[in-house]
Amino acid sequence: MSASDSPLALSVEDGVATLRLSRPDAGNAISLEMAEALAEISVEVAARDDIRCVLLTGSGRFFCVGGDIGAFRAAGDAVPQLLEKITASLHEAIAHLARMPKPLVVAVNGAAAGAGLSLAALGDIVISARSASFTMAYTGIGLTPDGGATAILPRLIGLRRTQELAYTNRRLGADEAAAIGLVTEVVDDSELEEKAAAMAQRLRNGPVSAFANIRSLLMSGLPLEEQMDLEGRTICNAAGSPEGREGISAFLDKRRPVFS
């Protein structure tokens, strides 16, 4: 498969890796090929030292409409085996993106449904176009959620809200998604790419090691006392790191810190 035929495009510029879902004619639906590409590229962006922030978005009118339903039907009786392969790669990708030691910005350029909603919710900062919409969609075709939705959404928007959305497939507009905490900010469609790129650059210039530790702390799920022990160790290590020493010095010198 040539780069132009790939269902996922990767570009790296000035420390920011942009991942662009690239099946616009199919609503960026997640095929087996796309899931496998996501898994492969997520490992790369997590490991590369020249990447300090990752930006995920879609191409065309949609962010991601979820799984490739046409491929599910074409698989016939073998659809469980196909879904096993797709979810294995998709979940590997999501795990790497969730735990990589650098922040993730998601720019939701259009409808996010099913696993597309899971990918949207994964970001540390999620910026939505005003025209975007969000729906879980699974039970509408008799399926159950994947992509970490049942782990991520209750923490973001609460169990009751997640139950409602999972059972009813109610479609949320961007403003309601922001109001319930599913997305960080809503901007006009024409401003989305600029705003998302600016946020990615802001985080790229920030204390990425500290961001990595914050991501780890937020994902730990430990009881309070264990979480505070982990926080204590983490902040002590951060204070002795180059980033911490620069930040402290810059504050006392009344200047802007330089972390990159």
N, C-alpha and C positions, 0 to 999 in steps of 0.2 A: 504494500500500500504506500503510495506516495504521500508526501506531506500535505499536498493539496487535497487528497482524498481522505485524510485522517478525520475521524469524528471528534477529535479534540486538538486544538491548536495551542501551542506553548510559545510564548515569546518572553525574553528577559531583557530588561533595560534598566540601567541605573539601580540595580539591586532589587527590582520588583519583577516577579514572575507573573505574567498574565496567562491564566488558563481560560480558554474560550470554548465552550461547548459548540460544536460546529456541524450540526445536522439541521440547519434551519428549515429545510423543506419537510422535515419530519417533526418539527417542534422541539428539536434537540432531545427527542426521546432516547432513553437509555437502551441501546442494543448491547449484545454481548461484546461487540467490538469496542463500543464506547466505554463500557465498564472495564474492559481489559486495559484500554488506553489510560483511563483514569487511575487504575491501580499502578501501572508502570510509571506514569508521570508524577504521581503523588510521592512515590519513593524518591524520585530524582529531585523534586523541588524541596523535599524535606532535608535531603542530604547535602545539597550544594551550598558551599560557604559563600558564594557570590550572591545568593538570594537571601534577602532580609525580610521580605514580605511577599505574600501571595495574594493575587486578586483573581477571583473566579467570577465569570459572567457567561452569558449566552450570546449567540449570534441570531440575527433576524428578529422576528416578532415575539418569540417566546424565550423565557429563561430555560425551562425544561418541563415538559408535560408528563414526565414520569417514564414508566417502562414502555417498551415498544410493543404495543398491544397487537399490531399486525404480525409481528414475529411470534408472539405467543400463540395466536390462532394458527399460523402456518406450521408450528411445531406439533400440532395435534396432540396425540397421546404422550408425546415426549416433552410436553411443556414443563412438567416438574423438573426434569433433568436440565432443561434450558435455564429455568429460573434458578436452579441450584448453582449453575456456573455464573450467571449474571450477578446474583447476590454475593457470591464468594468474592468476586473481583470488586464489586461496588463497595462492599463492607471493608475490604482491605484498603481501598482508596480513602474511605471516610475515616477509618482509624488512623491512617497516616496523616491526613489533613487535620484531624482533631488533636493529635498529639505531637505534631512537628514543633520544633523549637523556634517558631516564628509566627507572627500573626497572620490571620486570614481575613481579608475583606471580600464580601460578596456583593456584587452589583446585580440586582434583580431587574432585568430589562423587560420582562413580560410575565406571562402566566407561569406560576410554579405549582405543579401538581404532583401528587404521589412522591416518588423519590426525589423529584425536583424540589419539593417543599423541604425534604430532609437536607438536601444540599444547601438550600438557601438559609435554613436555620443554623447551619454549622458555623457560620462566620462569627468572628469576634465583633466585627462591625458589619452590619447589613444595611446597605443603602438601596432603597426601592424606587423605581420609576413610579410616578403617580398612576400610570395606567396598569401597573402590574396587579395580579390577583393571586390568591393563595387558596388551595384546597387539598385535602388529604386524598380524596378520590378513590381510595382502595375498595371500600365496601360497595361502591357503585358498580364494580365488576366482580363482586364476590370474593375479594382478596383481603389480605391483612397487611398492615404496614411493614415496611423494611427501611433500610438506610439509617437506622438508629432513631427513627421518629418516636418510638415509644419510650426511649431513654431521654432524648433531648427536649421534646416538646413539653412534657410535664414540668421540667425544671424551668423552662422559659416562660410558659403561659399558664401553668397550673394543671392539675389532674382533671378538674371538672371541665375546663375549657377544651382540653385535649380529647376527653371523652365525647363531648358534643361534636367536635369537628370530625373525629374518627367515625362516629356513627351516622352523622347526617350528611357529611361531605359538603357542608355549607361553604360557599365561596366568600372569602374575605377580600375586600378592597384594600389598597395600600394603606390608607389612613387608619382603618380599623386594625390592620396588622401592626401598625406602629403603636396604636393606643393600648393593645394588649401585650406589647413587648416582644412580638415576633420579629420585627425589624427595628433598626436603630433610627433611621431617618427616611423621610419621603421627599423626593425632589422632582421637579418637572422633568419629563422624559428627555428634553433637549439638554439637560444639565447632568444627566446621570453619569456618563463616562468621565466628564471633567471632575465631578465631585468625588467619584470613586477613585480616580487616579490620584487626586490630591490627597485623599485620606491614606491611600497606600504609600505615597511618598512621605507623608507625615510619620507614619508608623515605621517606614524604612529608616528614617532619620532618628528614630527614638532608641531607647535602651532595649534592644531586641532580646538580650539575655534576661532582663527583668520581665519582659513580656512572656518569654518562654516559661519562666517560673510561675507567673500568674496563671498561664494556661494550665500548667500542671496542677497548681493548687485548686483551681476551679473544677478540675476534672476528678479530683481525688475521691470525693464522696465519703471521707472519713468521719467518724464521730467527732464532736466538738473538741474534746481534749487532745485527741490525736492530730486533728487539723491544726490546732494552735501550736502543738509541738513542731509540726512540719513548717508552719509559718515562721516560728522562731528560728529554726535552722536555716530556712531560706533567706530571711532578711539579713541574718548575720553573714552568710556567704555573699549576699549581694553587696553588703557594705564594704567588703574587702576586695570586691572585683574591680577591674578597671572602670566599668560603667559607674559603679557606686562611688568610687573615689572621685571621678570626674564630676558626677552630679553634685556631690557635697561641696567640692571646691568651687564649682560654678555658682552654686547658690550663695556661698559666702562671698565670692568675688563679684556678685551681682552682674553676672553675664549669662548668656545662653549656653547650656552644655552642648558639647560636641560628642556624640555617641558613635557615629559611623566610623 
